Amino acid sequence: MVHTMLTYNNGFQWIQTGRVSFKGYFLDSGGRFMTGEAAAGTFEQVESPGQLSGLLKQIDGAFSVIIRTADGLLAGVDPMRMFPLFYTSEGGQWYISDSAEALLESVASPELHKKVLPEFLSGGFVMGKDTLVSGIHKTSAAEVLFFSGTEKPLGQTYSYFLPENFSDKATPALKEELHHVLQRLSRRMIESLGGRTAIVPLSGGYDSRLIACMLKMQGYKKVVCLTYGRPNKESRISRQVAEQLGYRWEFVDYTGIPAEGLTNDRLFLNWTSYSGNLSSMPYLQEYFAVKTLKEKKLIPEDSVFLPGHTGDYIAGSYTEKTIRIRQGNTQRAQRLVNGYFRFFPLQKEQKEILFKRLEDWFGAYHPPSGATDEKYDVLTEDWDLKEKFSSFVFNSAGVFPFFGYEFRLPLWDKQFRDFFREVPFALRSHKKLYDEVLEENYFIPLKVYYNREEISETPKRLKIQRIKDILQPLVPGHIRHKRMTERDYLCYKRFTLPMRRSLEQAGKPVPDQLNSFNAIITHWYADRIQNLITHQAAPRSSE
């Protein structure tokens, strides 16, 4: 027997049609935008894991689906795991929910999963099917699960970001092809809006600017550009872009947002439950901006957010930072620990646990065969998207439905992904191909390219940053903290101060080496989960 508990209905509601429960949206194989009952109806004839995997390979979007069959229950999530599902077994019965905390009541004796703590505290996410609570599991990105009886659910992965082969086309031909991909993407994005107001979270970078430019070139007028934080170079560029394109610019100044009492604020705690879900670091960056827009009624209730998430990554911004295999650092687990788990220094035994966790992850990983590159690790890139990106970048988009708004992720478009996974790493390195296409076809024609003012990645900057990373442990903690505070454009020092105080007041002082604001968030959240577990396990008086 499988019991379902679906609780989150903000932004996108769970649609029930017959034996199907569906949440989110997708583009079908013909490029049609599907949501609501029409989307749910697409799955009515699905009866087996193979059928569901085959169908999910053909569509593209942000969704979760649950299907009751004659033999059990099927569950599937998109390649982002945008709306994760969680499950546990108790008393010979399965419980599945979109809220991990809701399952705590179904676990007889919940315990903090200590083996996953090193990765969560130092990286901000829990890998694989595990969560911070032993016995509560989560769906993996691009996964289909089949529950039948009391047996462990059968899982299969249906999507990978791996190249089948590398294109041998000349650079001019690839640039022209990418331009056509972006034009088609623009039209699909606008069709999905249905005439509603588009909200573009606009930074000083290229991804969000591209989205604003695509809307402009398609003649879309109902656009608001959102920037937040404290005034800095990026906010100046974003304002220039919005004004040049003729779009309204809203700036939410974080220096004026109070942080006192944050860890006792019910709305904020609800957000950390929704965003954290026992497996991810609660994301603060856009929470205060969207909250302000909502409370001050600065945008229509039916607005749709269009963040630029993953564009630069797919285009190659991380290839030199974490995907390249360097001499003397050929072990994948070592590269991943050094590149992704850096919030605070791990002790030797913690690293050993993390190494083993990574080795087990790849030991159970069976991707299809495809093209490889001796200088770059293609499997690391797929791991990154399935684990860190699904928990960080995609999870951060949950702030929009949390406050009741829909969203689209234009630069996680399947044709866009399929194009770049065939582009040789030499052209993806430093986003070379991507940046040139954006500058030549969008930014320069629309007069939103600022040459030397641009915040861009270059080989020289990357080399300097790599040297800084090596020397960082040698720099005294107070100096590192001072530099971090100077660059704290999102006011994280103020917003995490109540978390630090909360830990200290509970007799759990934050270690001196935690000079990363993210580390404070992960320690506070892990402590909050421990308190929830303790409360759940405490004996209750009879009434």
N, C-alpha and C positions, 0 to 999 in steps of 0.2 A: 504494500500500500504506500502511495506517495501523496503527502499532503502539501499543498501549495499555499504560500502566504505572500501575496503581492500587495505591497503597501504604498509604494511611491507612484503618485499619479500627477505630479506637477509637471508642467511643460508638455510632456508626452504622457498620455494615459494608457493604462493597460486595456486593450480591446479584447473582449471575449466574444467569439463567434463559434458556437457549437463546441467543438473539443479543442479549439485553438485559443491561446492567449498570446497577444502580440503587443509589443511596445516599440515605438520609434518610427523610422522611415527607411525607404530604400529606393534605388532606381532599378527597374527590372531589366531583363536582357535587351529590351528594345529601347531603353533609356527613359522610360516613363517614370515619373515620380509617384511613389506609392506610400500611403500612410493610412491609419485608421482601419475601418472595416475592409476596404479594398485590399490593403496589404495583408491583413489577417486571413482573408479568403484565399490568398495565394497558396496557403499551406494546408488547405482542407483535405487534399488527397494524399498527403504524405503519411506513410505508415511505418517506415523503417529508417534507421540511421543512414544507410546508403542513399536513400531518396532525399533525406533532408540535406546531407552534405552536398549532393549533386545540385540541389536547388540553390543552396547558399553560395556555391561557386559562381552562379550566374548573376546574382544580384549584388548590389553595392550600397552600403549605407550604415546607419547606426541603429541597431535593433537587438532585441532578444525575443525569442519565441519558445513557447512551451506547447507541446501537442500530446494529448492523451490518445493512446492507441489501444487496440484490443489486447496487446501483450504487456503494456507498461506505459512509460512516459518518456517523451523525447524533449530535450532542451538544446537550444543552439544560440550562440552569440556571434556578433560580427567580428571581423579581424581586429577591431579596436577594443573589444569587450567594453563598449561604451556603457551598457547597462548590465553590469555583472550579476550573475546569479550565484547563490550560495546554498549549500546543502549539508545535511548531517543525518545520521542514523541513530535512532534510539528505540529500544524495545522492539526491534524487528521491523521498524517502519522508517520510511524516509521522509524528510522534511526539506522543502526547497523554497527559497525566498529571495526577493531582491534586496532584503535588508539582513546583513550578517548579524547585527545585534538582536534582531527579532528571533534568531535561532538560539540565542543563549538560553532562553526559557525551555528549549527542547533538549538541552544537554543536561544530564543528571548531575554531573560533577565537573563543571567547566574548569579548565586549567590554562594558564598562559603557556603558549608553545615556545619554550625557551630556546630550542634549536634555531628558530627563525629570527630571534631577537637581534643578533649581530647584523644581519642584512637589513632589517627594518630600521634600526637605530642609526646605521651608518649610510644607508642608501635610500631610505624612505619608502620601501615597498617590500612585500613578501613574495617570493618567487613561486612559480608552479601552482599547484592546487591548494597549498596551505594558507592558513590565516594565522593571526596572533593567538587564536584559541585552538587548542588541540581538539580534533574531532569535527571542527567546522571547516568545510572546504569551499573553494570557489572555482567557477568555470575559468578555463584558460582562454586566451584570445583565439578566435577562429575555431572554437571547439563545439562538437556535437556530443551530447551525453545521452545514454539510454539507460533508464532505470527499470528494472524488472525484478519483482519480488524483493527478497532481502539481500540479494547479491550486490557486490560492489558495482557501481555504474560503469558501463563500457564507454570509453571516450575515443574520439578520432578527430584529428586536426585536418581541416579542409583547405587552408590557405597558408602560403608561405611567401615572404618577400625574398625570393631567391632567383637569380638569373638562370634561364634555360640556356641561353647563349648570349654573347656580347655582340652588339651591332658592329658591322664593319663599314657603316655609312660615313661619308666625310662630314666634317663639322658643319658646313653650311646646310647640308641636307638635314642633319639632326636638329639644327636650330629652326629650320622651317617647319619640320614636323612638330616640334615642341610648341611653336606658335599656333599651329592648327589645333593641337590638343587643348591649349588654353582657351582658344576661341570656342570650341565645343563645350568645354567646361563652363565658360561664362554663360552660355545660353541655357544649359541645364540648371545652373545655379539660380538664374532669374526666373525660369519657369517654376521652380520649386517654391519661390517666394509667394506666388499668387497675389502679387500687387501689394504685399505688406511692407512695412518699414524695415529696411535692412540696417542693423547696427554693426558697424565694423570697429572692433577694438584695435585702434590704430597706434602702433608704436613708431619708432623711427627706422625700423628695419624694412626689409623688402617684401616679406610675405603678406602682411596686412595691407601694405601699400598697393601691392598687385591686385588684391581683391577690390579695393576702392577704385583702382583704375579700370578694372574689368567692368564694374558697374557703370562707371562714367562712359566708357566706350560703347556700352550697350544702351546708353541713353536712360538709365534708371535714375529717377530723381528722388525717390523716397529713401534717403540715406542719411544716417547720423554717424559721425565718427567719434569714438569714445577713447579718451586718453586719461590716464590716472597715475597717481604717485605724487612725487614732489617735483616741481619744475626742474628740468634738466635739458641736456642737448636733445634727447629723443623726443621730449614733449614739444620742443621748439620746431623740430622737423615735422612732427605729426600735424601740428597746427598749420604750418606752411602748406603741407600736402592738402589738407582739408579745404583751406581757403582757396588754393589754386584750382581745385576740382569743383568748387562751388557748393561744398557740402557743409552742413552745420557741424560744428566741433564742440563737444562737451568735454570739459576737463574736470575730473574729480580730484581735488587736492587732498592728498592723504594727511598732510600736516595738520589739517583741521579736524580730523576724525578722532574722537576720543577712544582710548584703549583701556582706560581704567575699568575694571569689573568685567572685562571681556570673557574671562573663563567662567563667569557665573551667569552670562547672558544666555537665556534659553534659546533664542534664534541661532546664536553662534554655536552652541552645543549641538543643536539639531543639525547644523551644517557639518560639524566635524563627524557626527554619526553617519550622515549621508555620504560625505566625501571619503571618510576613512574606511568605513565598512570592514573594520578589523584587518585590513591588509595594505592600506595606502596612507601616506602622510597627508593629513588634511591640507588642502591647497588654499592659501590665503590671498594670493595675488589679486584676483579679480572680485573676490567676495565683497569687499567694501565698495567697489565701484558700482557693481550691479545692484547692491543693496541701496545705494544712494539714488540711483536712477529710479528704482522701484518706489522708494518712499517719497521722493519728491515729484513723482509722476512726470518725469522728464521725457519719457518715451511712451508710445502707445502700448497697451496691454498685449496686443497680438504681434509685437515686434519679433523679428527673427535675427539672432546673432550670427555673424559670419566671421569667426576668428581665423587667423592664418596658420593654425596649428599644422605642423609637420612638413610644410612646404620646403623649408631650407634643409631639413634632415633628408627627406627623400631626394632632394637635389644634390646632396653630398656634403653638407657642412660638417659632418662628423667623421668623414672617411679618414682624414689625417689624424684626428684626435683619438679615436678609439677603434677604428676598423683596421688601420694599417698594422701589419706585423713587423715589429722592429727587431733588429739584431739584439740578441741577449734577452728577448722577452717573447719567446715563442709559445709559452704555455697559455692556453686560452683563459683558464681560471685566474691565473696571475694577472693577465691583462685586464680582465673584467673587474677584479677586486681593486686594482690600482686606478682604473678609469671611472668606476661608477660608485664605489663605496668609500666616500671621502668626507663625510660630514664631520667625523672625528676619528682620531687614531684608534685602530682596533688592536687589542692585545693579541698575543701570539695564538692563544687557544681559540679566540674568536675568529681569527683568520682561518685557522684550520677547519673549524666548523663550516665557515663560508666556502672554503675551497671544496670541501666534501659535498656541500649542497649544490654547487655549480657542476661538479663532476657527475653527480646523480642526475641533474637536469639534462645534461647533454647525453648521458648514458641512456635515458629514456626517450631521446629525441631521434626521430627517424624521418628526416625530410626526404623529398624526392631527389634523385640525382640531377645535377645541372652543371653549369659553368663555374669554374673557380679561378682564383687569381693568386699567384704565389706571394704577392705583396699585400693582399688584403684578405681578411677573413669574412667571407660572405655569411657564415653561420652566426657570427657575432652580431651582424646587422639584423638578422631575423630575430635573434634572442632579444636584442635591444627593443625592437618594436613590440614584441609579444610580452615583454616583462616591464622594462622601465617606462616605455612610452605609454603602454596601456594603463599603467598605474599613475603616471605623472601627467603627461600632456593631455591624453584623452580624458583622463579622470578629472582634470581641471575644468573641462567643458561642462561638467555636471553642475557648475554654479548657475548656468543659464536656466535649465529646467527646475532647479531648486527654487528659484524665484519666479517660476511660472512661465518662462519663455522657451520657445523652440530655438533650435540652432541648426546650422548646416556646417559641414567641414569641407569646404570646397577643394582644399589642397590635399585631401585624402581621397581624391577621386581615383577610381580604378584605372582609367585610361592614363592618368597622370602617373600613377605608380607603375603600371605596366611599361610605360615608356622608359622611365628612369632605371628600372631594374635591368634593362638591356643595354644601358649606356656604359661604356668602359669607365673604370674608376678614374683614369687620367682626366676625363672630361667632367666627372662629378667632383673631383678634388677641388676644394675651396669654392664649390658651386659655380665653377667657371662657365659652363654652358648655360645654366639657369640665369645667372646674373646678366649675362650678355643679352639674352633674349628679352628679359624684363626691361633692361635699360633701352635697348634699341626699338622695341615694339610698343612699350607702354610709358615708361618714365620720361624719356626725352621728348617724344611727340606731345605728351600732356604737360610738359614743363614742370615735372616734379622730380627731376634728377639734380642733385646738388653737389656732384663731383667730390671735391676734397672734404666736404662736410659729412659725407656718407659714413655710416657706421658699418664697416664691411670687414670680412675676414680676408686676410692676406697671408701668404707664406711667412713673411717677416713677423707679423703679429703672432702667428701661431708658434713660431720658433721661440719668440720672447716669452710667451705664456708657458711653453713647455719648460723653459729654464726656471721660471718662477715657481712652477709646480714642484720641481725638484728641490729648490732651495727653501720652499715654504716651511717645512718642518724645522729648519734651522733658525727661523725668525722668531723672536720672543712673542709670546701670546698676546701681550698688550699692544704690540705694534700691529700684529695681524688684525686684532679686533678694531683698532683705530682705522686702519685702511678699509676694512669691511664696512664700518659705520659711515665713512666718507662716501662710499659708493652705494649706500642703502637708499636708492631712489624710491623704493616701495615702502619705506618706513617700517621694515620688519623688526628693527630694534625696539620700537615702541610697541608693536603688536605682540611681540614674543615676551616682553617684560612681565606681563601678568602670568604667563606660563612659567617663567623662571621663578617668580615669587611663589606661585602655587606649589611648585616642587619643594622649594626651600621651607615653606610653612608646614609642609607635610613631613618634614625631617628627611627630605631626599634632595640634598643640595646638588646643583648642577656641577659636574666636574669642571675644573678650570680650563681644560683643553677644549671645551665645547665652544669654540669661537665661530661656529657656523649657526646661523639662525635656524636653519633647517634641523640641526641636531637638537636644538631646544624644543622644536615642535614635535619631533619624533619621540623624545624622552617624555614630554608632557602627555602625548597621546597614548603611549604605551602604559604610562602610569594610570591614565584614566580608564583604560581597558582593564587593568588589574583591579581597579576599584569596582568596576562593574561586575567582574567575576566574583570578587569577594562578597559583594552585595547579593549576587545571585546564589552563591553557595551558603550564605548565612541562614540559619534556621529561622523560620517564620512562626510567629505566635499564632495559635488558632483563634478564630473569632467565635 
